[in-house]
Amino acid sequence: MSLELLAKRLCENTSPERVLINEPMCKHTTFRIGGPADLFFMPESSRELALALGIARHLEIPTLVMGNGSNLLVRDGGVRGLVVQLGDRFSEVRVEGARIFAKAGASLSRVAQAAQEAGLTGLEFASGIPGTLGGGTAMNAGAYGGQLSDVLVDADVLIDGEVRSLSRDALKMGYRTTSVLRHRHIITAARFLLTHDDPQNILSRMQDLNRRRREKQPLNFPSAGSFFKRPEGQFAGKLIEEAGLKGLRVGDAQVSEKHAGFLINLGNATARDVLSLMEEVQKRVEEKFQVRLEPEVRIVGVE
């Protein structure tokens, strides 16, 4: 009854076509895996986001907020409660002098492209990261020696129904973590301070990084990117490869033969396939190297 009431309230206050019931999550994750969400909502503004979360909290309905699902594994039973996707409708990007303002649903590649076109350097590393600004900032996403904390000024964060601006220091940004992630708050927008450079030079660096990414990563298969966090002083992919696990397979889930740090979906993998493969990789790497690999990918939902 509570879910029906939530759906009714959202339809009354927003556009009904953006309120979906029993929506398959496999349509909204880069892994192409996941059972249905009880209720799936795509807000267009911070007001709609706060409204949905406020009603859900009042009705004691659990809520999951996501971007484009690039760092997410949804279990086969799906997600109980409300899933809120900050996507294309929540994706404004604006250049303000040497600063970039972007809303949470903007892809990191689009933010990097806007910077390049404006002759602003500092976000080249983000041009090939498949996530969105909100999730990327919450986990301090990075690649090729760069991370968002290098250039972030502040972020707008939804805390208890109120949007607050938090500085980089207040966000306590570390390796793939922030205070926002730890406290499960929601980033709605962020601002970055960059430096001026020739747009063609910036584009050349982006093209080089993306060429290296295509050569080394299995981009032709659904995945959630690098599956495991980097152990201190080590590289997860290197440990997995040295344990002889490239190509290891459970159902249609496989350790990529191209890059061992990626678990990929060969076509019809289930979440259970991926989790079983993850556990086997963890077990064998720990037996051989006494290193426990921890997933970087967020695992949600029910069996």
C-alpha positions as CSV (number, residue, x, y, z in Angstrom):
1,M,0.0,0.0,0.0
2,S,2.8,2.4,0.8
3,L,4.4,1.9,-2.6
4,E,1.1,2.5,-4.3
5,L,0.7,5.7,-2.3
6,L,4.3,6.8,-3.2
7,A,3.6,6.2,-6.9
8,K,0.3,8.1,-6.7
9,R,2.0,11.1,-5.0
10,L,4.8,11.2,-7.5
11,C,2.4,11.0,-10.4
12,E,0.4,13.9,-9.0
13,N,3.5,16.1,-8.5
14,T,5.7,15.1,-11.5
15,S,5.2,13.5,-14.9
16,P,3.6,10.0,-14.7
17,E,5.8,8.7,-17.6
18,R,8.8,9.1,-15.3
19,V,7.3,6.9,-12.6
20,L,7.8,3.2,-13.5
21,I,6.6,0.1,-11.7
22,N,8.6,-3.2,-11.7
23,E,11.2,-1.7,-13.9
24,P,14.0,-4.2,-14.9
25,M,17.3,-2.9,-13.6
26,C,19.2,-4.7,-16.3
27,K,18.1,-1.9,-18.5
28,H,19.8,0.7,-16.3
29,T,23.2,-0.9,-15.4
30,T,26.3,-1.2,-17.6
31,F,26.5,-4.8,-16.4
32,R,23.1,-5.4,-18.1
33,I,22.2,-7.5,-15.0
34,G,19.5,-7.1,-12.3
35,G,16.0,-7.9,-11.4
36,P,13.1,-5.4,-11.2
37,A,12.9,-2.3,-9.0
38,D,9.5,-2.0,-7.2
39,L,9.3,1.7,-8.2
40,F,11.7,3.6,-10.5
41,F,11.7,7.4,-10.7
42,M,13.6,9.9,-12.9
43,P,13.5,13.4,-11.4
44,E,14.1,16.5,-13.4
45,S,15.2,18.8,-10.6
46,S,16.5,19.0,-7.0
47,R,12.9,19.8,-5.9
48,E,11.6,16.6,-7.4
49,L,14.4,14.6,-5.9
50,A,13.8,16.0,-2.5
51,L,10.1,15.4,-2.9
52,A,10.5,11.8,-3.8
53,L,13.0,11.1,-1.0
54,G,10.9,13.0,1.5
55,I,7.7,11.0,0.7
56,A,9.6,7.7,0.7
57,R,11.2,8.6,4.1
58,H,7.7,9.5,5.5
59,L,6.3,6.2,4.3
60,E,9.4,4.3,5.5
61,I,10.2,3.0,2.0
62,P,13.8,2.1,1.3
63,T,15.5,4.2,-1.4
64,L,18.4,3.7,-3.8
65,V,19.8,6.7,-5.7
66,M,21.8,5.9,-8.8
67,G,23.3,7.5,-11.9
68,N,23.8,5.4,-15.1
69,G,24.5,2.2,-13.2
70,S,28.2,2.0,-14.3
71,N,29.5,0.9,-10.9
72,L,26.5,-1.2,-9.8
73,L,25.6,-4.8,-9.6
74,V,21.9,-5.4,-8.9
75,R,21.1,-8.9,-7.5
76,D,18.7,-11.1,-9.5
77,G,15.7,-10.5,-7.1
78,G,15.8,-6.8,-7.9
79,V,15.4,-3.8,-5.5
80,R,12.7,-3.4,-3.0
81,G,11.4,0.1,-2.5
82,L,12.2,3.1,-4.6
83,V,15.1,3.6,-7.1
84,V,15.8,7.1,-8.1
85,Q,17.9,7.6,-11.2
86,L,19.7,10.9,-11.8
87,G,20.2,10.7,-15.5
88,D,19.7,12.8,-18.7
89,R,17.0,14.9,-17.2
90,F,19.4,16.0,-14.4
91,S,22.5,16.7,-16.5
92,E,23.1,20.4,-17.0
93,V,26.8,21.3,-17.7
94,R,27.9,24.9,-17.6
95,V,31.2,26.7,-18.2
96,E,31.8,29.7,-16.0
97,G,35.2,31.2,-16.8
98,A,37.8,28.6,-15.5
99,R,35.1,26.7,-13.6
100,I,32.8,23.9,-14.7
101,F,29.4,23.5,-13.1
102,A,27.6,20.2,-13.6
103,K,24.6,18.4,-12.3
104,A,24.7,14.9,-10.9
105,G,23.2,13.1,-14.0
106,A,25.8,14.5,-16.4
107,S,28.2,11.8,-17.6
108,L,31.9,12.4,-16.7
109,S,32.8,12.1,-20.3
110,R,30.4,15.0,-21.2
111,V,31.8,17.2,-18.4
112,A,35.4,16.4,-19.7
113,Q,34.3,17.2,-23.3
114,A,32.8,20.6,-22.2
115,A,36.0,21.4,-20.5
116,Q,38.1,20.5,-23.6
117,E,35.9,22.6,-25.8
118,A,36.3,25.6,-23.5
119,G,40.1,25.2,-23.4
120,L,40.2,24.0,-19.8
121,T,42.6,21.3,-18.7
122,G,42.4,19.0,-15.6
123,L,39.6,16.6,-16.5
124,E,41.2,14.7,-19.3
125,F,41.5,11.5,-17.2
126,A,37.7,11.5,-16.7
127,S,36.9,11.5,-20.4
128,G,36.7,7.7,-20.6
129,I,35.2,7.0,-17.1
130,P,31.7,5.6,-17.8
131,G,30.0,7.0,-14.7
132,T,28.0,10.1,-13.9
133,L,29.1,13.3,-12.1
134,G,27.1,12.5,-8.9
135,G,28.3,9.0,-8.4
136,G,31.8,9.8,-9.6
137,T,32.2,12.6,-7.2
138,A,30.7,10.6,-4.3
139,M,33.4,7.9,-4.8
140,N,36.1,10.3,-6.0
141,A,36.5,8.5,-9.3
142,G,39.8,8.6,-11.1
143,A,42.0,7.0,-13.8
144,Y,45.5,7.3,-15.2
145,G,46.9,9.2,-12.2
146,G,44.1,11.7,-11.9
147,Q,41.0,11.9,-9.6
148,L,38.1,14.3,-9.2
149,S,39.4,15.6,-5.8
150,D,42.4,17.1,-7.7
151,V,40.1,19.7,-9.3
152,L,36.9,19.8,-7.3
153,V,36.0,23.1,-5.6
154,D,32.7,22.0,-3.8
155,A,29.6,20.0,-4.3
156,D,25.9,20.5,-3.6
157,V,24.8,17.6,-1.3
158,L,21.2,16.7,-0.3
159,I,21.3,16.1,3.5
160,D,18.0,15.4,5.3
161,G,15.9,17.1,2.6
162,E,18.1,20.2,2.4
163,V,20.8,21.0,-0.3
164,R,24.0,22.1,1.3
165,S,27.3,23.2,-0.4
166,L,30.3,21.3,1.0
167,S,33.9,22.2,0.2
168,R,36.4,19.6,-1.0
169,D,37.9,19.5,2.5
170,A,34.4,19.0,4.1
171,L,33.8,16.0,1.7
172,K,36.9,14.2,3.1
173,M,37.9,12.8,-0.2
174,G,40.1,9.7,-0.2
175,Y,40.8,6.8,-2.5
176,R,37.4,5.9,-4.0
177,T,35.6,7.3,-1.0
178,T,34.1,10.5,0.5
179,S,32.1,11.5,3.5
180,V,29.1,11.6,1.2
181,L,29.6,7.9,0.3
182,R,30.1,6.9,3.9
183,H,27.0,8.7,5.1
184,R,24.9,7.8,2.1
185,H,24.1,11.4,1.3
186,I,23.4,12.5,-2.3
187,I,25.4,14.8,-4.5
188,T,23.2,16.9,-6.8
189,A,25.8,19.1,-8.5
190,A,29.5,20.0,-8.3
191,R,32.0,22.7,-9.4
192,F,35.5,22.2,-10.6
193,L,38.3,24.7,-11.0
194,L,40.5,24.1,-14.1
195,T,43.3,25.9,-15.9
196,H,43.4,27.2,-19.5
197,D,45.2,25.4,-22.3
198,D,44.9,25.0,-26.0
199,P,41.8,22.9,-26.8
200,Q,43.7,20.8,-29.4
201,N,46.3,19.9,-26.9
202,I,43.7,18.8,-24.4
203,L,41.9,16.8,-27.1
204,S,45.1,15.0,-28.0
205,R,45.6,14.0,-24.4
206,M,42.1,12.8,-24.1
207,Q,42.4,10.8,-27.4
208,D,45.6,9.2,-26.1
209,L,44.1,8.1,-22.8
210,N,41.0,6.7,-24.6
211,R,43.2,4.8,-27.1
212,R,45.1,3.3,-24.1
213,R,41.8,2.4,-22.5
214,R,40.4,0.7,-25.6
215,E,43.7,-1.3,-26.0
216,K,43.7,-2.6,-22.4
217,Q,40.1,-2.8,-21.3
218,P,37.3,-5.2,-22.5
219,L,35.0,-2.3,-23.6
220,N,33.1,-4.6,-26.0
221,F,31.5,-6.6,-23.1
222,P,29.0,-5.4,-20.4
223,S,30.8,-4.8,-17.1
224,A,31.0,-2.4,-14.2
225,G,34.5,-1.3,-14.9
226,S,37.3,-2.3,-12.5
227,F,35.6,-4.7,-10.2
228,F,37.9,-4.6,-7.2
229,K,39.5,-1.8,-5.2
230,R,43.3,-1.4,-5.6
231,P,45.0,-3.1,-2.6
232,E,47.6,-0.8,-0.9
233,G,50.8,-1.1,-2.8
234,Q,49.3,-3.6,-5.3
235,F,47.1,-3.8,-8.4
236,A,44.1,-6.0,-8.3
237,G,44.3,-7.0,-12.0
238,K,47.9,-8.0,-11.6
239,L,47.3,-10.2,-8.6
240,I,44.3,-11.9,-10.4
241,E,46.4,-12.5,-13.5
242,E,49.4,-13.8,-11.5
243,A,47.0,-16.2,-9.8
244,G,46.2,-17.6,-13.2
245,L,42.6,-16.5,-13.2
246,K,42.2,-14.8,-16.6
247,G,39.3,-16.4,-18.4
248,L,37.9,-18.0,-15.3
249,R,34.2,-18.4,-15.8
250,V,31.0,-19.0,-13.8
251,G,28.0,-19.3,-16.1
252,D,28.2,-16.2,-18.4
253,A,30.4,-14.2,-16.0
254,Q,34.1,-14.2,-16.8
255,V,37.4,-12.7,-15.6
256,S,38.3,-10.8,-18.7
257,E,41.1,-12.3,-20.8
258,K,42.0,-8.8,-21.8
259,H,42.2,-7.2,-18.3
260,A,42.0,-9.4,-15.2
261,G,40.6,-6.5,-13.1
262,F,37.3,-6.7,-15.0
263,L,34.5,-9.2,-14.5
264,I,32.4,-9.2,-17.7
265,N,29.0,-10.4,-18.8
266,L,29.4,-12.6,-21.8
267,G,25.8,-12.2,-22.6
268,N,23.4,-13.9,-20.1
269,A,25.3,-13.7,-16.8
270,T,23.2,-13.4,-13.7
271,A,24.2,-11.5,-10.6
272,R,24.6,-14.9,-8.8
273,D,27.2,-15.8,-11.6
274,V,29.1,-12.6,-11.0
275,L,29.0,-13.0,-7.2
276,S,30.2,-16.6,-7.3
277,L,33.0,-15.6,-9.6
278,M,33.9,-12.7,-7.3
279,E,34.1,-15.0,-4.3
280,E,36.3,-17.6,-6.2
281,V,38.7,-14.8,-7.3
282,Q,38.9,-13.5,-3.7
283,K,39.5,-17.0,-2.4
284,R,42.3,-17.9,-4.8
285,V,44.1,-14.5,-4.6
286,E,44.0,-14.6,-0.8
287,E,45.3,-18.2,-0.8
288,K,48.2,-17.3,-3.1
289,F,49.1,-13.7,-2.0
290,Q,47.5,-13.3,1.5
291,V,45.7,-10.2,0.0
292,R,41.9,-9.8,0.4
293,L,40.4,-8.1,-2.6
294,E,37.4,-5.9,-1.8
295,P,34.8,-5.0,-4.5
296,E,34.8,-1.5,-5.7
297,V,31.4,-2.1,-7.4
298,R,28.3,-1.4,-5.3
299,I,26.3,-4.5,-4.8
300,V,22.6,-4.0,-4.1
301,G,19.2,-5.7,-4.1
302,V,17.9,-9.1,-3.0
303,E,18.5,-12.6,-4.1
